Structure formats: structure tokens, C-alpha cells
Amino acid sequence: MHYRTLGRTGVQVSTLALGAMNFGAIGRTTQDEATAIVDAALEGGINVIDTADMYGGGESEEMVGKAIAGRRDDIVLATKAGMPMGDERNHRGGSRRWLVTELDNSLRRLGVDHVDLYQIHRWDPSTGDEETLSALTDLQRAGKIRYFGSSTFPAYRIVQAQWAAREHHLGRYVTEQPSYSILQRGIEAHVLPVTEEYGLGVLVWSPLASGWLSGAVRAGRDVTTSRSAFMPERFDTTIPANRARLDAVEQLATVADEAGLTMIQLALGFVTAHPAVTSALIGPRTLEHLHAQLAAADTVLSADVLDAIDAIVAPGTDLAPHEKFDTPPALLDPSLRRR
């Protein structure tokens, strides 16, 4: 396992980080299975565990808390807030009212007195940067969080938040957590240049593109990944974007074979090769998945392999742009772009 400094924090983190979204109902993972995954991840050199309040309605945080009991100080523990937690309209977003309440809920579920990194899960258009950053700064000063960051923010919102922190003399986001893979390279054009400019640590999620780059999705085979069961439209190859992904996967499989790599090693080696990326978040559902992904921990791709990838999926290109989560709200809601 390799380690890098998380932005400008001085904290050393593993280049592979354990994402816990699959713990509980989402991945049908029991507590014993989750604990075994955490055990094996730590043994393999991973020292970052990332979860969120909304994963399983809090179930993931509870399972992570039980799995790390007795060894909290050896782990860089991250969680997130901001996505809806039920139907109550104020149980979401980036308001002071909600963040103060929900952090206490997360700490209770995790069984800890602080988290190392608290992230705003999505940009909240209804809440000003000063409001959110002020609440996070106070929570940091209270010792409940060590650092705070953003997740899946558009590049211009990352910049706006940095300027708001400076203007109002508040703590700033020190990390960003975007989606990034060989098949979704759009952040290379806008987000990653901004994170480099401001010295943010970058923890990328979905480096295996929801299973497309796991080796399980190939032409002529039935798709049986767990994601395909509840997101069938993302794997329907009659859809042009999915057909383009499958064509790219077939070409990438040839590159991997010629380099003596698995598809997972190719995929994880690619995202961790970018100088702006600190860690890649892996989300294993089973121990078998984890071991296959840990095998990529020391993968370093040659320039020839990286050039071959660029020839298949051009830098800055998203093969499925409709699946991005950082689209400005006015492009999604007509009422926001019409008088």
C-alpha cells in the first residue's frame, strides 16, 4: 500500500480507501461480513474508512462503528451529511440547524466522539456558503470534527466556497470527493484543476464505474453485478451510452491483458496515477471483492498503458454524462432558467 498526504492537512492516507456504502441493506452485508472486510482492509494497509449518514438510513455508520471499536485512533474516519434522511424537509441540506443535529446523530451511530473528515454530500443550492462553513467551523472548534470537505461539487462551487471561507474568515473545505473512472473523466477538465489550484485532497468514488470496470461486464455475457439488479438502465446495452461503455470496456480489456493486469488493477491504477488524486474509494460487498481490489494497491501503470487508455477514452470525456451528479440545478429544473 502506498500513502499520500491528504491535501495540505499533513495527514497520511492510503491510496486505496474503504467505502462503506455496501454495508447493510444496500449491499446485503451482515455485521460479521462488514467487520471481516474492515479487518482485512486494515491488515492490507488501508487506513481510511468513508461512510455517510444516508447509507442504509444510518445502518452503515452503525456497522462501521461496531467494526472499528477498540481501534479508532488508527483510522482516518470520514462520513458525510446533506442528503435526505427521511421525509421531513429540514432533515437534509447544509443548514446550521441540520448539520449540528446530524453530526451528533452520526457520532452516536459510529460510537465515537469525533470524525476526522466531515463532508457535505452534495452542494445545497438553498443554503449559502457562509451558513454551511460557519457551522462546520464551529463544529471543528468544538472538537467534533478535525477537517471538513465537499463531495461531488461542481468546480465553480468549489471555488465559491474557497472564496467565501476567505472573505468571512472561516475554515475551508480541505477535500473534495468526486466521481472518477476511466469511463467518466469529465472532472479532469474542470474539477481536478481547481482542487490542484487550492491544494485540496481528492478522494474519488466509483473508480470501477459501478462495476463496468470490475471485469464482470463483458460483451456476450449476462450482467449479474449487484448494481445491475437495482439500476438496470445503467447496464442496458440497447442504450447508446451503455453501448459506448461496453465498446470501451472490450478495448480496455485488451490493454489490460497485454499489460498482464486485471481490469481492476487497470482501473484503480489509472485513477491513482493522476497527480491530483489522493485516494480511490473502493466499496467491496464481499471479502472476495476486497482482495481483488487490494491486489491493485501497488499498481503503477506505464506511460504506454496510460496512452492506450487515452486513445480509447479521451481525457476529460464522460461516456455517460447523464449520470453525473454535479450538474447545475438550472439545467435540470426549467423553473430555474425561465422567468
N, C-alpha and C positions, 0 to 999 in steps of 0.2 A: 504494500500500500504506500502511495506517495501522500505527502502533506503539503498544504499551501496556506499562506496567510489569508485570513478572511478579510478582504478589503484592507482598510487601514486600522483594523482593530487590534492587531497583534496576536489574535487567537489562531492557533494552528488547527486546521481541519483536514480530514481525509478527502482525497479526490473523489471517492465514492461515498455518498451519504445514504442512510437508510430512511426511506419514506414509508410512513406507516398508514397510508390510506387504505390498504387492503386488510388491516387488522380489524376483525369483527365482521359485521354483516356484509360489507361491500365485497370483501374477498372470501367470505365464509371461512375465516380463520379463527380458530379457538384460542383461548388464552394460553394453553400449553404450546400450541404451534407458534403463536406470536413470541412467547418467551424463548422458544428454541431458536427462532430466527434472530432475535436480538442477541442471544448468547453467541451464535455463530458469526454474526456481523461484527461484534466486538472482538471476538477471537481473531477474525480476519483483518483487523486493523481499522475498521470503521469507528469513528468517534463522534459522528453527528447523527442524531435521530430527529426527524422532522415529522410533525403531525399537524392537526388542525382541529378546532372545536367542532366543525360541522361533519367531520368524517364519522359516519355512523351515529350522528347526533350526540357526539361526546364519547362514544364507545371506544374509539381508537385511543383517545387520550387516557382513558381508564386502563386499557390494556398495556399501553406503554408504561404508565406509572407502575403497574404491578411488575412488569418485566425488568424495570431498572432499579427496583427497590434495593437499597443497600450499596449501590454503586453510582449514585447520582453525580458525584463530583468528577467522575472520569468521562462524563458525556457532555457534549455540547448539545443542549436540548432546545429545540425550536418548535414553536407552534404558531398558529395563525388565527385571526378573527376577522369578522366583517361579512361573511356570507350568512344568509338567513339561518337562524336557529329557531324554527317554528314559524307560526303564522302571525305572531304579534309584530306589528310593523316597526317597532323600535328595538326589536331583538336582532339587529343586523347593522351593518354600516360602520362608519368611522367616527361617530359622535363620542364625546367625552362620556356621556351618560352610559352608552353601551360598552365602551372599551373598559372602563373601570369595573363595571359589573362582570363582564365576561372574562376578563383576566382572572378575577377571583374564582370564577367557575372553573376555568382551565386549571389553575393551580390546585384546586380541590380535587379535580378528576385525576390529575397527574400525581398527586400526593407529594408535591414539592412546595418550597416557599418562594422559588423564583424560576424563571426560564431565562436561558441565555440569549435567545433571539425571539422577539415577538413581531410577527409580520402582519401587515394589513393585506388580507387575502385578495381583495380586488379594490381598485380605485372606486371611491364612493362619490359620484358626481353631486350628491346633495349636501355634502359636508365639506367645508373649507379646509385647506391645508393647515391653517393656523390652529383650528379647533382640534384636529387629529394630532398634530405634532405637539401641541401643548399638553394634551392628555398623556401622550406617550412619554414626553419629557418628565412629567410629574411622576408617572409610574416608575420610570428609570431612577429618579432621585429617591423614590421610596424604597428602592432595592428589590422591587418585584420583577424587574426585567433588567438585563445587563445591556442589551442593544436592541434596536428595532429596525425593521426593514419593510420593504414593499414586495408585492407579488403580482406579476402579470400586469404591471403598469405600462401604459403607452409611454414612449420615450419623452414626449413633451410633458407628461405629468411627472415623470422622474425629475426633469429639470425644474418644473414649477415648484415641486416640494423642496428641492435643494435651495432655491431662492427664498422660499417662504421661511425656511429654517434660519437662513442668514438674516433676513430682514427683521424677523421677530425674536432673534437671539434664542432660538430653541434648538433642542437636539435634532439631529438629522437622520434620515434613513441611511444605514451603512451597508445594506444589502438589497439586492433585487432577486426575485425568483421567477424567471420567465420559462416558457415552454421552448425547448430547443432540441432538434434532432437533425439527422441528415435530410429527412423529408420536409422539415419545417425550419428553414434557415432565414426567415424574414428578419429576425432580430439582429442578424449580422449587419443589416443596412441602417438600423436606427437605434435600437436599444443598447447593443453592446458598445458602440462608440460612445454613447452617453455614460454608461457605467464606467468605462475606462477613464473618461474625462473627469468624473467625480470620485474616482477611487473606490467604487462600490464592490463588495464581494458579490459573486453571482453563483447562485445555486440553481442549476437548471433542472426542470422537471420534464417527464416524458421523453427521456433520451432514446427510448426504444419505440417511440411513436405509437403508444398504446398497443404494442405487440407486433406491429408491422415489421420491426427490425429484430425480432427475437429469434428468427429462424423458423417460426411456426407458420408463417404466412408465405405460401409459395404457389405459383401457378399450377393448376391441376389438382390441388388439394382442397379438401373441405376446411374451412376456417373454424377452429374449435377453441380459440382463446376465450378467456373469461369475459373480456371486454366485448367480444362479438355477440355474446348472449344478450347483453342489455343495451348495446349500441350497434345493432345490425346494419344501420345505414352507413356506418363508418367502414364497413367491410364489404359492401355490396359492389361487386366489380362491374355491374352494369352502369354505375355512376362514373362519369368521365374522370373525376378527380381520383377516385379509387383505382380506376384502371391505370392512370398515370403512376400512382404509387406502386401498384403491382409491377408495372414495367420497370420502374426504377429498382425495386427490390430484386428482381431477377438479374439485373445488371450488377447490382451491388454484391449479390451472392457470388458471382463470378470473380469479382475483385477480391472478396474475402477468401475464396478457395485458392486463388493464385498466390495470395499472401500468407496462406497457412493459418488463417484466422477463422474463428466462428463469427457469425453475424453479430452476436452480442459484443464480441471484442471489437469488431469494426465500428459498431455504433457508439459504444462508450469511449473508445479510443478517439473517435472523431470529435465528440463534444468536448472532451477534456483537453484536446490539443489546442483549442482556441485560447489565446493568451488572456482573454477577458473572463474566462470561466474558472471559477474556483473549484466547484464540486458538481458532480452529476448525481441527482437523486434517483436511486433505484427503489422500486416498490414491489419486492418479491411477495408472492402469495404463498409460496411453499419453500422449504429448505432446498429443494432441488433447484428452484429458480434462483435462490440466493447464491448457491455455489457456482452456478453457471455465470452469474454476473460478477462474483468476486474474482473469477478467473480472468477478468478484464482489468483488474486493478493496476497491473503494471504494464498494460499495453501502450506502446508508443508507435504510432503509425509513421511510416516513412513518407518522405515528400512525394514519391511516386504514387503511393496509395492515396494520399490526400488529393493529388492532382487528378487521379482517376475518379475519385468521388465528385470533385468539382465538375468534371466532364459529364457526369450523369445528372446531378442536381446542381445547378449553377448557384454560386454564392448569393445570399440574400433572397433566395426563392422559397416560397411556401407552395408545396404541391397541393395543399388543402387549405387555402386561405379562409374558407368559410368556417373552419374550426378554430380560428384564432379567438382569444378571449380578451384582446386588448383593443378591439375596435371602438373608436369614439362613439359615444351614445347617439349622437346626431345622425350617424349612418345607419343606425338600427331602428330609430324611432322617428317617423316622419314629423311628428308634432314638434320636434326639437330643431327642425331645419326649415319650417314653414311658418310664416306669420299668421 
